[in-house]
Every structure is written in structure tokens, then in C-alpha cells.
Amino acid sequence: MNPVLEVENLSVTFQYREGDVAALRNVSLRIDPGESLGVVGESGSGKSLTSAAIMGLLPNNASVTGSVRFLGQELLGAPESTLRDLRGRRLAIISQDALTALNPVHTVGAQIAEAIRVHDSSHSRAELRARAIELLDLVGIPQPSTRVDNYPHEFSGGMRQRALIAMSVANEPDLIIADEPTTALDVTVQAQVLDVLARIQARTSSSLMLITHDLGVVAGVADRVLVMYSGSVVEEAGVDDLFYKTTHPYTRGLLASLPRLDARDRSQPLYRIPGFQPAPVERPPGCPFHPRCDVAVAGLCDVERPLPIVVRTGHVASCHRAEIDGPIA
């Protein structure tokens, strides 16, 4: 099976007068047709930057190396006209801030229609309106035939998020990149948004790259999970394997910090990974996680950067002590 998206050794460096800053380092991932890949990690780990590099939406001072192949077509170095044709039609992104992603001076229906018209100008105005109503209905907007003429400020936060999803799937893309689609939404609306994404995938057979810091969201949506830390991939596995046979100390720390209904002693405080994720200009030598790691080996983890190793079939971790099992807390 040929992958929808294949990224190999993707690295991003920002060039400033004070010097170059390596933000992403050798990120590799693969998404197959119909598959959902969850990308998790703390804020600043490089999740959103990875999606921006894939979409070709980086600023001019960014230098990108590696390979990004979408449906077999290399995107790095491709002409801007080629990328514009793919974005929104075959490759769509759902922005994490629905409050600013929609234009406040145009109706929601007009913005959905524009997403269709920019790639296919053959539709009449009536056809575009009907399609916008259909899409609003698909994502669960009540009274879509009326709401299609509303402005973004007349939508709630959850409705705006669903309107963004409607725009992203208007042309039935092969891959949807959802960048924190449930941020700032209450748990009920989060569940509705995730249900919308699942229904759209089932209807269009599209693939999904779900970027989030919420491991609970990943557990219910993803087929595989990619864990990022300090601009690098530290662990990748199937969703069940990652949760029940966790290998990397950072991933185990993330899981240990989650509240559990089956906890034996609920009076104990949640585990907290010590320290903070370093800024790109302050990354230490060796393993970037070693200053916060409870099982780091002096003279090894603080000197030598670990290479990805296959722990078991479909499970890869970048850790000198990848065979260590058991919880940290």
C-alpha cells in the first residue's frame, strides 16, 4: 500500500542575524490511506511546525531539508503554484484557532463556497450555496439552511470549529491535518468535533493527522501515535502499544501525569516531569530529554544523541535505554 504522506528526515532551521536556530531535527513519519496518526507532545515540541513544513507555510527565513512526499509527489522545492493547487483540494489543514481563522466580514457560507470555487470555478452560485448547506449539515450545525448566512461572530466556539472542518473537507481531500482542533473547547464540544472528524473520514476515506497535547483524544481517535520532544520524534507506535507497552521515559512521564479513574490512591498528587522543555537555542548535547529524565545514564545520555531503534514490530523509540519497562512514577 502506497502511503498518502511520507516524510523523511525533515529538518527546519530558522536563520537570524544572531545565528541559525535548528527547530526540527530529522522528523520522519508515514500516513497510509484511511489511517489516523496522532502527533503528541508538550507545547514547543515541534508538532505545529511539522504541519506547517508539510504544507509549505513557513516564513522566508526558514531553511528546510529532507523529503515530504504527498501521494508520491515531492513537495519540498515544488513551485508555489503546485502547492496552492494541492492545499485545500487534496491536502487540507484545520487551524487551531477558530476565532481568528474565519474572516469576520464574510458569512460562513460564503467562505465555504470560496474554498470550493478557488479549485473549481464551474459551479453556479446556487450550487455553491447548496454545497455549503450540505457541508454545514454534515458537521452537525443546526438549521444549516439558515446558519449558512450567519457571520462568524454569530457562531459559538464549537460551531466555528465545525465550520472550519466543513471548509477543510469541502473538496474531499486525501489528507486532513487537524492542528489542535479541540483546543479551548469544553469536553462535550470536544467529543462532538471528534465525532465529526470520524464521520467525515468514514464518508470520504481521507487520512487524518491529528496534532494535540491531549493523550485522551489520541486514545479515542488515532491508529498510531507519534511522540515529539524538542523538535524530534522520540517514540512511535500503534495506539494500544504506546499506551500499554510504553518505552520512552518521556512518553511514560506524559502518561503518568494523567489522572486515572482506576488509581489505587487518589490522594497522591499526579506525577510531574521535572524541569521544562528547553528552547531550541538551549538544547543540551546528547539526548534532549536527559536533563529531565529519571533514568538517564551519565556519560552516555548527556553526550551521545540516541538513534531510533526498533523495540518491537511497529514500535520505534529514540532512547539509549529503550528496553526499560515499567512506570516512572
N, C-alpha and C positions, 0 to 999 in steps of 0.2 A: 504494500500500500504506500503510495507516494504521499509525503506529508503536505499539508496545506502551508505550513510555515516551518522553515528550518533556519535556525540562527547558529552560527559557528564563530566562536572566539570574538564576539562583538566587544569592542573596547571604544570608549569615548573619552577624549581628553579636551579640556577647555583651555584655551590659550589666553593668558592675561599678560599685562605688562610686567607684573611681578614674577611671572613664571607659569609653567604649564601645570594643570591640575588633572590627574587621572581620576575620572569619576566612575567609569565602568571598566572592569578588567576581565576579559575573556569569558563573557557570558555566552553560554550555549543552551539552546532549547529546541524542542521539536513539538509540533502540534499536528495530530493526524485528523483526517476528515471526521467531523462529528464529535470530536473529543473536547473535553473541558479541562484546561490547565489552570490551576490556581497558583498565583505568584504571591508569596507572603514574605513579611519581614517588617522590621521597625521603620518608622519614618526616616528617610535619608539613606535607605539601603540600596536604592537604585531601581526600584520597581517601575515608577512612572517614567524615569529617564530611559529605561529599556524600551518601553512602549513608544516614546517619542522618537527614539532612534530607528525603530522599526518602521514607523510612519513617515520618517524623513522630515520631522518637525523640529529639528534642533536649530539653535541660533548660529550665526555665521562664524562665531569664534570656536565652534565645536569641530574637532577632528575625529573622524570615525574610521575604524579599521575592522576587518573581519568580513563576515558574509551574512547577508539576510536574503534568503530565497523564499519568495511567495509564489506558490504553485509552480515552482521550478524556475521562476524568473528572478534574477538578481536585482535587488532594489538599491543596494549601495552603489552610488555612482550613476544611477539611472537619471535621465533627464527629468526636470521638474514637470514637464507636460505628461510624462508617463506616470509619475506619482500622483498627479492631480486626477488623472483618469481612473486610477485604482482606488484612491481614497473616496469613501462613501459609496462606491459601486461594488467593488469586490472585497475591500478592506475597510472596515468601519471602526470608529472609536467612540465610546461613550465617556464623556468628560466627567471628572469627579465633582465639579461644582455646577450644579444645575441652575444656581441663582444667577450666574454670570454667562453661562454658555448660550442661553437664549437671548435673542435680540428683543429688547423691551418695546420697540416701536413697531413691530410687526406681529400679526396674530400668529398663534401656534400653527394653525392650518396653513398659513402662507409659508411659514418656514419649513414645514414638512414637504409642501409642494415644491419649494425651491430645491430641496435635496434630491427630488426626483427629476425635476426639469433640467438641472445642470448636467445630468448624464443622459437624458433622453428628452429632447425638445418636441417630440411628435405628439405628446398628449395635449388635449384641449384643456381649457380652464375647468370645465365641468368634470372631466375625467380626473384631473389632479385633486380637485376638492373631494370627489368620491373616494379616491385612494387615501387621502388624508383622514377622512372619517373612518374608513376601514382600518387603518393603522391605529388610530386612537382607540377604536373598539377592541382591537387585538391586544393592546397593552392595558386594557381594563379601565379606561377613562369613562366615567358615567356620562350618559347623554352626549355621545360624541358628535352628533349632528349639530348640536348647539355649541358645545365646547370648542369646536373647530374654529369658531370666530372669536374666541377669547384671546386676550393678551396674556403674556407670561405672569404678570402680577396678579391675575385673576385665578391662577392655579396655586394649589398648595405645594409645599416642597416635594412631597411624594409624587404628585401629579406632574410637576415639572420634570422630575427624573424619568417618569414613564414617557413623557413627551419626547425627551432626548432619545430614549430607547426606540421609540417609533421612528424618529428621524434616521437613526443609525441602521435600522433594518428595512428602510423604505425600498431599497434596491436589492434586498435579499442577498447580502454579502456572504462570501465564503468564510470569512473570519471576522468576529466581533471582539474588539479589545475593550473590556469594561474596566475602567480605571476608578476604583473605589466607588462603585455605583450605589452603595448603601450608606455612604458617609453622611452623618448628621440626620439620619432618618431614625425614627423610633422602631422598635423591634417588629411591630405589626406591619408597618410600611416596608421595612426591610424584607420581610417574608413575601409580601406582595410583589416587590420588584424582582426578587429571585425567582418567584413562580413565573413571572412574565418572561424572564430570560430563558427558563426551562421550556416554556411553551413555544417560544419563538424558535429555539433550537430544534425542537421536535418537528415544527412545521416546515422550517427551511433547510434542515440538515446542516446548519452552519456550525463552525467550530467556535470555541469561546476561550479567550484568555482573560481570566478574572484576576485583577490586581486588588489585593486587600491586605489589611493587617488583622482581620478578624478570622481566626482559625475555625471558629464555629461556622461561619459562612462557607469556608472552604470544605469542611467536612460534609456539608449537605449538597454541594454543587459539583465539586471537581472530581475528575477521574484520576489525575496525577497532580502532584504538588511540587513546586519549585520554591526552595527557601533561599532568600538572598540576605547577605550581610555585607555592609561596607563595600558595595559595588561589585560583589562577586556572588556566584552561586555556591552555597555550602552544602546543600543536600537536595536530592531529587528522588522521588519515589511515588508509587501508587498511593492513593489516599489512605487506604487501610494500613499499608505497610508503614507509612510515615507516622501514623498515629499510634500504632501498636508495636512497631519494631524500630523506634526512633534510634538513629545512630549518632548524629552530630550533637555535641554538647549545647550548641546554641538552640537547635530545634527542641531539645529536651527542656531547656530553660523556658522557652516560649510556652510549651505545653504545660509545664509545672506551674506557670503563673496564671493559668486559667482556673476559675472556680469550678468545682466539681460537685454534682449532686450526691455522688456516692462516696464523698470524702468521709473517712472514719472520724476524724477530729476536726470539726468545723470551727473550733475556737482558735485554731492556729492561723496566723496570717499567711497570705499567699506568698509563694516563693517569688523573689525578685532577683533578676540577673544583676549582679553588682556592676557598678560603673555605668558608662554611657558609650554609645557608638561614636567612634572618632569621626571628626570631619575629614573630608578627602585629603586635605593638606597635612593632617596629623596622623595618618595611618601608620601604625608601627611596622617594623620589619617582621618577617616571618608570617605566621598566621594572624590575620587582622583581629581575630576574636581572643587571642591568647591573654590579653590583659584582664579580661572578664571571665576567663574560663577556670572552673574549679578543678579541672583535671589536666591542665597544661603541664608539659614537661620542660623544665628549664634546660637551656642549651639545645633544644630541638624546636619547640613550638615558637619560641621567640627569635629564632634565627632563620629557619627554613620554611618557606611557604609550602603548605601541603598541596599535593596534586590530587585530582579526583580519582577515587578508587571504587571499583565495583564491590559493594558489600555482599550483595546477592542479586539475582536476576532482576533487573529493572530498578535497582536501588543503588544510587551513587552518592558518595559523601566525600568532601574535601577536608580530611582530618587525619592527623598523624596517629590518632588513637581511635580510629573508626570502628574497631572491633569491640569497644567498651559498650556494655549494655546496662540497662537499669537507670532509674531516675536520678537526677542530680539532688533534688530537694530531700 
